[in-house]
Amino acid sequence: MTVQSWLIFTPAQATQVVEESKSTNFKIEPRVIDGQFVANLGEPLLVAGNYVASVAVLVGTEYGPVWASTWVGSLPVRTADSDILFLPPII
């Protein structure tokens, strides 16, 4: 269980940030929300099909200077448990 703060991306925004990050050494690769219980959170932005990335890309010493002043810095942030947001890995 990892509770952390997440930037929330729509599918289009996730695609855009992946493309934009190709030109930097500081890649952002949002992960799709696919957890079966995510609807139980009652949070309209944390829904299956949207994407998230750790808010560390805005506040980290390496990534922050690259991304915080871009449109990524204006994305909504929510705190959630990764066990709820994502399906467990297939073993």
N, C-alpha and C positions, 0 to 999 in steps of 0.2 A: 504494500500500500504506500503510495507516494502522493501526499497532498501538496500541491504547489499552485502557483499562480500561472495562468495560461492566457496568451493572446488568442483571440478568437478570429478566425478567417472564414469567409465564405469560400466555396469552391473556386470562384473566379479570383479572389484575392490570393488564395493559396497558390494557384497557378502563376499569378503575376509575381509574387515574391520569390518563387523558385527561379523564374526566369531572370529577375533582377539580380538575384544573389549569385548567379553564374559569373557575373563580372567582378565579383569580390572574392576575397579569401575567407569571408565570413558567411557561409551558406546558411540559409534558413530552409528547412524541409518540414513544413507542417505535417502533422499526422491526422488522419481522418478519425473523427469520432464515430465509433462503431459499437460501443457498449450496449448491451441489451437492456440495462437498467437506467440509462442516461435520461430517459423521459421522466423518471421518478424525481429528478432534481427539481423540476418545475422552473427551470431557467430557460427562457426562450432562445437564448443565444447558444447554449450548450445542447445542441441537438444532433442526432445522428446525421451524418452527411456534411456537417461543417468540419472545419479543421482547427487544430490548436498547435501552438508552439510555446515553449517555455518563455515566460516574461524575461528570463535572463538575457535574451537577445537585445533587450533595451537597457538593462542595468549592468550587465557584465562589463568588465574593464576592456575587453577586446571588442566585443560585438556592439556595445552601447554607442561608442562614437560613430560607428558606421550606420546604425539603424535608427537610433532614438529620434533623430531630427527629420526622418522621412515619414511618409504616410503610415508606416508600420507603427510609429509612436502614437498614432491616434486611434489605433484599434482598441476595442473593448477588452478588458481584463476581468477574468473571473478566477476564483480559487476553487479547485475541485480535486477529487481523488482520482488518480489514474486508473484504479481498479473499476471505477464506475464509467469512466469515459471510453475505455478500450476493452475489447474482447481479450481474454487471456491468450498468450501465445500457444500455438499448436506445437505440441511436443512429440 
